[in-house]
Structure formats: structure tokens, C-alpha cells
């Protein structure tokens, strides 16, 4: 019997791996769900940042230098897809997120966020295009949004793309690092969460606060790189980079001010105080914050049946420290504890103490999820280096039937029902793709990984 447990999960138990060298190589790592085995299934990606699964099980993956590729269910990479807009691939900039139109099965439309090169600098932009039937080219590529003003900076672009249940598109854009005070200026797009129509422009039901740009949903954000809709309420949840301490989870509401840089639980990298404190009338405190920072990346909710204890929990990947942190928040949670309720960390080996990046899949097959990860952090906090990011898929099964990863089981990765998203903001010249399954169990037969 095939379980159609479609879920979205961010990489905590799946933020497992660091640069497996060759296809077929395996690594066993611990998690709160038990030991997991990670197997490399594809290689050759450079700075992978975002991904989206197609209905046929292949996935689109962005590479930050400006390439978009298809990865087959056998792990093979396509040649770069043509028609991608030019990108400013410097610092944290480049080709960033990718998401499918809700009607992709009918219209084959996709959306890309990217750092757009412009006279005098760059800015986060969003383009839409049609993926041709062969999956080799984008047709009719059109920029539908441009963050304004243009800034001469290579940092803090955001950028996560999330469709809400009305068909409007949330876009997260950063404060460009040197322009943090502008996050409080509603007359521009710096340090905001935006909500745009699929064809561009602002939906009629946006906040329309006096003095606000029409695309703005909320203000006072630093650099949001994780975002997902709550599976029951449809509320947007975000994971946001703080400075030194003060990384946040928020539930941005229309027309609200989330405080950056006036209120924050973090301090400047120099040790200097930022803003006025941790609370102020008219500004929203974070739902959760971390101190010390975990440098949060992507985020997603788990909605499957394989791990009941994680049902409807938010998972957030962490870029910093010895482990990839995962903070699970169920329901509304508590207001800004130092660490979220249910928070956990997945340890990695002692020699892997550099910063990590991870990104996660949403809405996956019965028992797998996908992440992108890299040994790199927020370049504003530390200089970016040459590291090895990894795209990976991880899964587990009920104890009686869960097979471990094998080359034979790749045919089921991922299922056609998996509409997935991912993000990482890595700095590396090489990447591999991998899957993980529960360890210590029988091997899967070819083509049967999803059936039992």
C-alpha cells in the first residue's frame, strides 16, 4: 500500500550531510528521529540556492552564478536551461529562488528571484517565464518586480518566493546590509516582505497603508531567507537573519512593523548596541529568537505521517556552528524564548565547524525531503569561502518497513506528487545531491521505495 503522505519539512533531521564525494557514497548521521543514512545521488552543482519539483518528479535547481538546471530522478544534471535573466553573481547575489506557478501543470510557468545588475548597483528582482516542453529553455521571460531603490551592495538580497492560498506571491527582500535604517521607510522596498500579483503589480487586498509602497506586506525586516505557509492556517511564517544574536522567527501580518533595526535581540558585529532595545509600541516582537545566532536559512512545515511528533512543526535550518540547527515550533508557540519550544540540533562531525547552509523541501512524497546545504554563512558576519554545498533528499520509514538508501531505490525519488521548494545561500564551486533514509534497515528493491 502506498502512503500519499505529502508534506513539507525543513532540514533539521535532513541537514545531515556535508559534501559526500562520489555518487553512491553513504554516510550515517544521527538525528532526533534515529540514525539516518545519506547517499550521494548527483553532483556537479555550483552554489545551489533554490529548487522546485516538477509534476514528473524532476527538479529545477538554481545555481547562484546564474544557471538553472533540471535534475532527473536518476540524479543526472541537464545542460543549463536557456532564457534565464542576467544576474549579479557577486557576494550574496546571483540567481536565487525558483517556484512553480500554482497552475504549472497547465501553463508551465515558473518564477525566479535574482540579484539584478543595474546602473549604479543591483537589487532583488522577480521574473516569470514558461518552461518549454523539452525543459531546455525559458520562453517569454519577463521581469515582473524590481526592488527599489538600486543599491551599490552585494549583500542581503533575501530572497524567498512563496505563493499564498489566493494565488498572490510573497517576496522577501533584504535591507542590503548598509541600508538597515531604510527597513523602517515604507516608501521603498528595502528590508520588507512584499506581496505581488503573478503578473506583477500589487494585489487589491494588500494593506494599502498611507505612505507605503503598494507591494509592501510588512516592514522592519533584516534579511529573510526562510518562508513557508502554515499548513492549517495559511499564515506566512519566516526565518530571518539577525545580526550578532537576534535571529528570528516571525509570522508577518499585513501592515505590521517588525522592528528592524529599532528593536532587536541582537547586537552589531562590533559589539555595539543596535536600536533602542527589544520592544517598542507599534512594533512586533519576534515569535522566537536565537542567541547565539544559528544564521537561519530555509524553513518549511512538516505535514506528513511518518514522524507524528513533528506534525505541523516548523523546521528551520541553521548555517552557523558545529551543527545544523532545527527549531520546531508547533502552533502559535511562545513569544520570543531564547530557543523555540521543541528546538533541536543535528550534530555534524567535529571537523565540520564552519558555517552551514541548508534549504528544504515542501510537499514531498511519502517519506522524503530535500535540502540544499553549504559550509558557508552570512558573508556580512564572516568572509565567504570556497566550500562544498550539497543538495540532498532525506527520508525515514516506520520501523518495521523502512529500507535504507540504495542506488536501486532512486527510481522513487521523488514521487510525482512532490511539489518542493528549497533554499541555500552558499559559497562554493561544487555541490552534490544526496538522499538519506533511516539506517540499519533492509535495502529497498528497485522501484519499491514508496510502496509497502
N, C-alpha and C positions, 0 to 999 in steps of 0.2 A: 504494500500500500504506500503510495507516495504522499507525503505530507506537503501541502502547499502553504507552508508557514512563511509567508512573505514578511520580511522585517527590515528595519533599518537599525544599524548598530555602529557606533564609532569605536575606533580601535583602542580598546583597553586590553582585553584579553587577546586582541589580534595585533596589537602593536608589539609584535613578538620578535621581530627579526631585524637583522642588520646585515645586509649585503651578503646573501648566500652566493657563493661564487659561480656555480655551474647549474644548468638545468638538471633536475633530478636529485640535487644535493638536499639533504634533510638536516634539520636542527630541532632538538627538543627543548622546549622552554616551559616554565611554569606559568600558571595563571590561576585566578580565583575559581575558575571552572575546572581545574585539573591540568595535568600536563598536556601540552599541545605539540604536535609535530608540524614543522614548517618545511615545505618543499618548494624549491625554485621551479617555476614553470615557464618563465620568459625573461629575456634580458635585452640589453641594448638601449634602454630609455635614458634620456639625458634630462635631468631636472624635472621629473614628472610632477605635475601640480594638481590636476583635476581629472576626473573620469566620469563617464556616464555609460551605462549598459544599454545596448540596443535590444529590441524585442527578440532578435535571433540569438542573443547570448554573447555576441561580440561586444567589446567595449571601446569607446572613444577615450583616448588619453591625451591630455595636453602636455607638451614639453615646453618648459619656460623659455627656451631660446626662440620659440615661435613655430614649433611644429605640432601638428595634430595627426595622430595615428590611430589606426584600428588594431586592436589586439584580438586575435582569433581565440576560439575556445581551446585550441591546441597551444596557445601561448605565442604564436608567431606574430611578429610585427609587420604591419603593412608599410609600404613606402609612405612618406609624408603626404597627407591629403592637400591638394592644391586649393587655392582660393581663400586661405587664412589671411586675415588682415596683418599688416606690418605691425611689429611690436617693438617697444623699447626694452630690450632684454639687458638691463643694467640693474645692479643692486638687487632689490626685491621685485623688480619689474619684469615683464615678459608676458607670455601667454598664460593665463591663469585658469579660471574655471570654465567648465563646459556643462551644459544641462540640456536635456531634451525638452522640446515643446510638449505640453500635455497631450497634444494630438499628433505626436510624431508618427505613429503607425499609419496615419492617413496623409500627413503633409511633409514628413521627413525634415522638419525644421529643427534646428539647434541654435543655441545661444552661447556666445563666448564672452568672457570678460578678459580684459587685457590692458597692459600699460601702453597707452598710445603715444607715439612720438609726435611732438608738436613744436611749432616755433616757440622758442623760449623755455622748453621743458617737456613735461609729459603729464598725463592724467589717466585715471581709470576710465575706460570706455566699455560699452557693451555692443556687440554686433549680433545680428541674426542672419542665418543663411540656410539654404536647403542642401542636405547631403544627397548627392546623386545616387542612383540606384546601385551603382557598382561600388559605392563607398570610396571613390578615388578623388572626389573633388567637391568643394562647396560652390554652390551656384547662387547668384544674386546676393552676395554678401553685402550687408548694409549696416552701417553704424547707426544704432537707434538711441544711444545715450552717450554723452560726454561729460565727465566730471569737470566742473568749472570752479575756480579759475585754473588755468595751466600753471604748474609749479615746477621750478627747477630743482627737483629732488628725485632720488632713486629709491626712496623708502616709503613704506606704509601706503600701499595701494588698496588694501583689503585683499581679496575681493571674492565674496561668496555669492552665488546665484541660487535663489530658492523660489519656486512658484508657490503661491498660496492657493487656497481652495477656490478662489474666484477666478483664477487664471492670470492674476497680476503677478509681476516678477519683483521680488525683493533683491536689492543690490546693496552689498556692503562696501563702503569706500572708506579709506583711512584718512588720517589727519596729515599725511605727508611728512610726518615727524617734526620738521622745523616750523610747522604752521599750527601747532596744537591749539593756540588760542582761538583759531578760526572754527574749531569744532563747536563753539558757542555762537557763531554767527549764522543765523538762519538764512542769510542772503546768499550763501554759497553752498557747495556740495562737499566741503572739507570736513571729515570726521562725522559722517552722517550714515544713517540707514535710509535707503531710498526705496520707493515702490513705483514701478513704471508699468505702463501697458505693454503687451507683447509687441506691438508695432512701434513703440516709442511714445513719449509724452506721459502725462500724469493721469491716472485713473480718476474718474469723477468723485470717487469716495475717499480720496486721500484727505489728510487732515485739514488742509486749506487754512492754516493759521496765518493771521495777518503778519506780513513781513517775511514769510517763509517761501523758499523756492517751492514750486508746486510738486516736485518729485519727492520732497522730503517726507519721510515717515517719522523719524525721531532724530534728535541731535545729541551732541555731547559724547561722541564715541571716539576711541583712540585708533584701534586697528582690529576690526572684526574679521577673523578668518574661519570661524566656525558658525554655522547656522543650520537650523532644522525646524520643521513644524512639529508641534506636539501631536502624536498620533490620534489622540482623542479630541482635543480642543481645537486643533488647528492653529494655536498660538505660536508665533515665532519665538524661538529660543536662540541665543547667540553666545559664543565664546569669544572673548575679547582680550587681546594682549594689553596688560597694564605696563607700567614702566618697571621699576625695581620693586617687586611685590605688587599686589593690586590687580592681578589677572582676574577677570570677572566672567560670571555667567549672568546674563540678563534675559528678561522677557519683554522686549521692546514693544511698547504700546504707542498707538497713533498720537502724535502731537506732544509726546513727553520729552523731557530733557534728562539725559543720563549722566550729566555732571562733568565729564572730562573737559578741561583739566582743572575745574574749580573744586570738585570733590573727588577724592581717590584714596584708596588704602595703600597706594604705592608711594615711593619717593623717587627722585631723579637718580640717574646712574651715578651722579657725582655725590650722592648722599643728601643733596639739598631737598628741602620740602617742596612739594608741588601743591599749588592751590591754597584753599582756605581750611581744609580739614576733610572729614569723612561724611559730613552731612550738611545740607542747606535746604531751606524751604524752597519748594518749587523744583527740586532736583531729585531724581530717583536713585535710591541706593541699589547696589547690585544684589541680586538674589543670593549669590555666593561670591566669595573671593578667595584667592590663594596668597599666602605669604609664608615662605618664599614663593616666587613665581614658578609656575610649571611651563610658561610660554605656550599657551593653548593654541592648538591648530584646529582641525576639523571637528565637527560634532554631529551626532545623529542619535536617534532614539531606537531602542531595541523593541520590536513588537512581535517577536517570534515565540514559539512554544518550546524550543529546545532548552532554554535557560529561564524557567519560570520566575526565579528570583530577580531577574533583570527586566522583567516585563515593564514596558513604558518608562524605562530608565534612560536618562541622557548620558551618553558617553562622550568624553572629551579627551582628545589626545594631547599629550604634553611633549614639548620639544626639549625641555631642559633637564639636566641632571642625569643620574645613573639609570633612571628608569623612565619608561613612558607612562605617564600618569593617566589614570582614567577616573573621572569623577562622575559617579552615577547619582542623579537626582531624580527622585520619583515624585510625581505630583507637583504641588506648588513648592514643596521643600521649606527650608527655613531661611530667614533673612541673613545674609552675609556672615555665615560662620567662617572661621579661618579655613575650614576644609569642608566640602559638601558632605551631607549625610550619605553614607554608603560609599564614600570615596575609596578607591583602591589604587594600587600601583602594581604594574607588571615589571618585575626586575629584569634587567639585562645584565650581561656579563660585566665584570669589573673593568675590563679594558675598554668597554664602550661607554665612557663617561662624558663624551661630547654631547652636545645638544641633539635632540631627536625631533623629527617632524613626522606626523602621521596624518592620514586622511582616511575617511571612512566611507563605507558603502551604505546606501539606504535601500530599503525594499529589496531584499535579496531572496535567493532560493531558500529552500527548507533549512539549511544549516550551514550557510557560509556567509562571510562578509569580506569586503575588500578594503584595503588601506593602501595609502602611499606613505612612505616614511623616508627620512633622511637624517643623517648626522649633521644637522645644522640648526641654528637658532635664529632669533631675530637679529639681523645684522646691525640693528641700532644698538643692541646690547653687546654684541660681540662680532668681530670681523668674520665674514663668511669665509669658509674654507672649501677646499675640494674634498668632497665626501661621497658616500655611496648611498643614494636613496633607493628605496625598494618599494615596488608595488606588490601587494600581497593579498591573498584571499585566505581566510581562516574559517574553520568550521569545527563543530563538535556534534556528537550524536548521543542519544540515550545510551547508558552504559551497556545494555545488552546487545546493541547492534552497531555501535559506532566503529566504522573502519578507519584505519589510518590512511594518510595520504599515500598515493602511489601514482606512477605515471599512467597506469591503466584507468584510474578514476578521473582523469582530467576531462573526459568527454562530457561529464555532467557539470563542468564549471564554466560559466554559471548557468542556471536554468533560464529559459526564455522569459520567465516571469519576473526576472530580477531587473528592476529599473534602479540603477545605483548611482551614487554620487561620491566624490572623493575630493580631498584637497591636501596638498602639502606645499610648503614654500621652501623647497630645498635648494642647496647649492652643491652641485655635483656634476661630474662628467659621465656617470654611468649609473644605471639602475637595473634591477632585476625584478621580475614578478614572481610571486610565490603564493602557495596555498598552505594553510595549516589545518590539521584535524586533531581530534583527541588522540593522544598517544596510547600505546600499549594495547591496541585492539587489532582485530583481524583486518587483512587487506581487502580492499574493495575489488570486485570483479569489474571488468570493463563495462562501462555504460550503466552500472547499477548503483552509483554512489547516492543517487537520490531516492532509490526505491528500497522498501523493506516492509 
